[in-house]
Amino acid sequence: MINQTVAHPMVKFQRQVKSLVKRQVVQPTDSIWKVAFLFGDEWSHWRKEMEDFDFSMHDPIEDLLAVESWEEEE
């Protein structure tokens, strides 16, 4: 049996935000709330996810991108 690891949904979100920074749509020093406009209807879901990890909408995007593991503690 093959043991596959499923990536946490925040990994996908983090990749999307990293892409926005790379394309210079937002800056790493911008507040997280700036990406809200770009995620539209999905934003409430992602905001809840980030708050679950103790992020504030005023934290810089670079803090979000610095997370190396999205494992939730049990």
ABEGO torsion letter per residue (X at the ends): XBBBBBBBAAAAAAAAAAAAAAAGABBAABBAAAAAAAAEAAAAAAAAAAAAAGBBAABBAAAAAABABABBBX
